[in-house]
Amino acid sequence: MDPRTRPYRSVLYIPGSKPRALDKARNLPVDAVIFDLEDAVSVEEKENARDTLAAALAEGGYGARVRIVRINGLDTQWGRADAEAAAKMDCDAILLPKVSSSADLDALAEITGDKPLWAMMETPRGMLNAAEIAAHPKLQGMVMGTNDLAKELQTRFRADRLPMMAGLGLCLLAAKAEGKIIVDGVYNAFKDDEGLKVECDQGRDMGFDGKTLIHPAQVDVTNTAFAPSEAEIDLARRQIAAFEEVEASGQGVAVVDGKIVENLHVATAREILAKADAIAAISA
């Protein structure tokens, strides 16, 4: 499915070491799951988590949800074994943390072969090398690691995320230039639906495909924010109809709601309708 229309509205982190959480993810209305072997797993559980996760993925039941395994960094004592294990798991992609250059992805690909790769974008060097990272032939998607990025940048928290806009923008430009998926970072206050909606709307306005989540309570707000609204779907249909009518008659230009409709607007309208159809199919 085209990454521009395949939904990635909600991408939920699930600890790879927790059988109950792994089971619960089978029934959550998320578009993708990041099965985490890194931050969400304690040092004592690192090795056992590989077997626990492999068994859950082998059991299946995750439906249309994209299954992404986040491993520990290759510079850690667990990274290589994680990568070797993940390469054999029934998953759709492998996510590498703290990617700073395309060489990091090369090193992972030597272990994981043909598995699609995703990159955590969470370091200043990663921001500066976003273009070469996005261009990597094995890369399928990018995930903003905004907590780590804020730590590295030594920023203070602002609801408008102004200190991180340069990094977010560089990664967005890189992903869009290469036609790769890119999802926004997490919102830490998982009981603050209003704040979550504001940040989701900001991310959607910027062009992110969706948002990573730390709690199932955040799914509904995020799914709504990153899905085409009824008003957007209605406008898209009317733009396509008006353009096709004028094109067939060979007269003038199409106008909808007082605004000219050109080829580029029709292309966007078709993407909106395709995404709405894809969401409906996944929901079913």
VOPAKOL-933410 format. One record per residue (C-alpha): x, y negated, z; residue number from 1. Coordinates in steps of 0.5 Angstrom, whole numbers, plus 500, padded with zeros to 3 digits. Each point is the difference from the previous one (the first is absolute). Layout:
<rs>
(r (X Y Z) NUM)
...
</rs>
This chain:
<rs>
(r (500 500 500) 1)
(r (502 493 498) 2)
(r (504 497 506) 3)
(r (496 493 499) 4)
(r (493 504 501) 5)
(r (502 506 504) 6)
(r (497 497 507) 7)
(r (506 499 506) 8)
(r (495 496 504) 9)
(r (502 503 507) 10)
(r (506 504 501) 11)
(r (500 503 507) 12)
(r (506 502 504) 13)
(r (500 507 503) 14)
(r (505 503 505) 15)
(r (502 506 497) 16)
(r (501 503 507) 17)
(r (493 500 502) 18)
(r (495 506 497) 19)
(r (494 496 503) 20)
(r (502 494 496) 21)
(r (502 504 494) 22)
(r (493 503 500) 23)
(r (496 494 501) 24)
(r (503 497 494) 25)
(r (497 505 496) 26)
(r (493 496 501) 27)
(r (502 493 500) 28)
(r (498 496 494) 29)
(r (507 497 499) 30)
(r (503 500 493) 31)
(r (507 503 502) 32)
(r (503 502 506) 33)
(r (507 499 502) 34)
(r (502 507 504) 35)
(r (506 497 504) 36)
(r (506 503 503) 37)
(r (504 494 502) 38)
(r (497 495 504) 39)
(r (494 503 503) 40)
(r (504 506 502) 41)
(r (504 501 506) 42)
(r (507 502 500) 43)
(r (498 507 504) 44)
(r (495 501 494) 45)
(r (504 498 494) 46)
(r (502 508 498) 47)
(r (493 503 502) 48)
(r (496 494 496) 49)
(r (503 503 494) 50)
(r (496 507 501) 51)
(r (494 497 503) 52)
(r (499 495 494) 53)
(r (502 506 494) 54)
(r (495 504 503) 55)
(r (494 495 500) 56)
(r (502 498 493) 57)
(r (500 507 498) 58)
(r (493 501 503) 59)
(r (498 494 496) 60)
(r (493 497 500) 61)
(r (502 493 499) 62)
(r (496 499 494) 63)
(r (502 495 495) 64)
(r (504 496 506) 65)
(r (507 499 497) 66)
(r (505 503 505) 67)
(r (506 497 501) 68)
(r (506 502 505) 69)
(r (504 495 503) 70)
(r (507 503 502) 71)
(r (505 498 505) 72)
(r (506 496 496) 73)
(r (505 504 497) 74)
(r (505 496 505) 75)
(r (497 504 506) 76)
(r (501 507 502) 77)
(r (493 502 498) 78)
(r (500 496 493) 79)
(r (503 506 496) 80)
(r (496 506 503) 81)
(r (494 495 500) 82)
(r (501 499 492) 83)
(r (501 508 499) 84)
(r (494 502 504) 85)
(r (495 494 496) 86)
(r (503 502 493) 87)
(r (496 507 502) 88)
(r (494 497 503) 89)
(r (493 500 496) 90)
(r (501 492 500) 91)
(r (499 495 494) 92)
(r (506 496 502) 93)
(r (506 499 505) 94)
(r (501 493 504) 95)
(r (507 498 501) 96)
(r (500 494 506) 97)
(r (505 494 500) 98)
(r (501 500 492) 99)
(r (506 495 499) 100)
(r (502 502 493) 101)
(r (498 505 494) 102)
(r (506 504 502) 103)
(r (496 502 506) 104)
(r (495 503 496) 105)
(r (505 503 496) 106)
(r (503 504 506) 107)
(r (493 502 502) 108)
(r (498 502 493) 109)
(r (506 505 500) 110)
(r (497 504 505) 111)
(r (493 499 498) 112)
(r (500 501 493) 113)
(r (494 499 496) 114)
(r (496 497 506) 115)
(r (497 493 499) 116)
(r (503 495 505) 117)
(r (498 494 504) 118)
(r (504 495 503) 119)
(r (499 497 507) 120)
(r (502 492 499) 121)
(r (502 498 506) 122)
(r (507 497 500) 123)
(r (502 493 498) 124)
(r (505 504 495) 125)
(r (494 504 497) 126)
(r (496 493 499) 127)
(r (506 498 496) 128)
(r (501 506 496) 129)
(r (492 501 499) 130)
(r (501 500 492) 131)
(r (505 505 500) 132)
(r (496 505 505) 133)
(r (494 499 496) 134)
(r (503 502 494) 135)
(r (502 506 502) 136)
(r (498 506 496) 137)
(r (497 504 505) 138)
(r (497 495 504) 139)
(r (492 500 500) 140)
(r (499 495 506) 141)
(r (502 495 505) 142)
(r (498 499 507) 143)
(r (501 493 504) 144)
(r (503 502 507) 145)
(r (498 493 503) 146)
(r (502 502 507) 147)
(r (507 502 498) 148)
(r (501 494 496) 149)
(r (498 495 505) 150)
(r (505 503 505) 151)
(r (505 499 495) 152)
(r (498 493 498) 153)
(r (500 498 507) 154)
(r (493 497 498) 155)
(r (495 497 505) 156)
(r (493 503 499) 157)
(r (495 496 496) 158)
(r (493 502 498) 159)
(r (502 497 493) 160)
(r (506 504 499) 161)
(r (504 494 497) 162)
(r (507 503 503) 163)
(r (499 506 496) 164)
(r (497 497 493) 165)
(r (506 500 497) 166)
(r (502 507 501) 167)
(r (492 502 498) 168)
(r (500 496 494) 169)
(r (507 503 497) 170)
(r (497 508 502) 171)
(r (494 498 496) 172)
(r (503 497 494) 173)
(r (505 506 500) 174)
(r (494 505 500) 175)
(r (496 497 495) 176)
(r (505 499 495) 177)
(r (501 507 500) 178)
(r (493 502 501) 179)
(r (501 504 507) 180)
(r (495 500 506) 181)
(r (502 495 505) 182)
(r (496 500 507) 183)
(r (500 495 506) 184)
(r (503 501 507) 185)
(r (496 502 506) 186)
(r (496 496 504) 187)
(r (502 501 508) 188)
(r (494 498 503) 189)
(r (495 506 498) 190)
(r (494 497 504) 191)
(r (500 493 497) 192)
(r (496 501 494) 193)
(r (499 493 499) 194)
(r (508 499 499) 195)
(r (501 506 496) 196)
(r (495 498 495) 197)
(r (503 493 500) 198)
(r (507 504 498) 199)
(r (497 505 495) 200)
(r (497 494 496) 201)
(r (506 497 500) 202)
(r (504 506 498) 203)
(r (494 501 495) 204)
(r (501 493 497) 205)
(r (507 501 499) 206)
(r (499 506 496) 207)
(r (502 506 505) 208)
(r (496 506 498) 209)
(r (498 502 507) 210)
(r (503 500 507) 211)
(r (503 505 505) 212)
(r (497 501 506) 213)
(r (501 503 507) 214)
(r (493 502 503) 215)
(r (494 503 497) 216)
(r (496 494 503) 217)
(r (503 495 494) 218)
(r (498 504 494) 219)
(r (493 497 499) 220)
(r (502 493 500) 221)
(r (506 502 495) 222)
(r (496 504 495) 223)
(r (495 494 500) 224)
(r (506 495 499) 225)
(r (503 504 494) 226)
(r (494 502 497) 227)
(r (497 496 494) 228)
(r (494 496 503) 229)
(r (493 501 497) 230)
(r (501 493 498) 231)
(r (507 502 496) 232)
(r (497 506 497) 233)
(r (494 496 498) 234)
(r (504 494 497) 235)
(r (504 505 496) 236)
(r (494 504 497) 237)
(r (498 493 497) 238)
(r (507 498 498) 239)
(r (501 506 496) 240)
(r (492 500 497) 241)
(r (501 492 498) 242)
(r (507 501 497) 243)
(r (498 506 496) 244)
(r (493 497 498) 245)
(r (505 494 497) 246)
(r (505 504 497) 247)
(r (494 504 496) 248)
(r (497 494 497) 249)
(r (507 497 499) 250)
(r (497 493 503) 251)
(r (504 495 505) 252)
(r (502 502 506) 253)
(r (497 504 506) 254)
(r (498 496 506) 255)
(r (498 503 507) 256)
(r (498 495 506) 257)
(r (503 494 496) 258)
(r (506 503 499) 259)
(r (504 503 494) 260)
(r (501 507 499) 261)
(r (506 503 497) 262)
(r (503 506 498) 263)
(r (504 500 507) 264)
(r (494 499 504) 265)
(r (497 506 496) 266)
(r (506 504 502) 267)
(r (499 499 507) 268)
(r (493 501 500) 269)
(r (501 507 497) 270)
(r (505 501 506) 271)
(r (495 498 505) 272)
(r (495 505 497) 273)
(r (504 505 500) 274)
(r (503 499 507) 275)
(r (492 500 502) 276)
(r (499 507 497) 277)
(r (506 503 503) 278)
(r (498 498 507) 279)
(r (493 503 498) 280)
(r (503 506 498) 281)
(r (505 501 506) 282)
(r (494 498 505) 283)
(r (496 506 497) 284)
</rs>
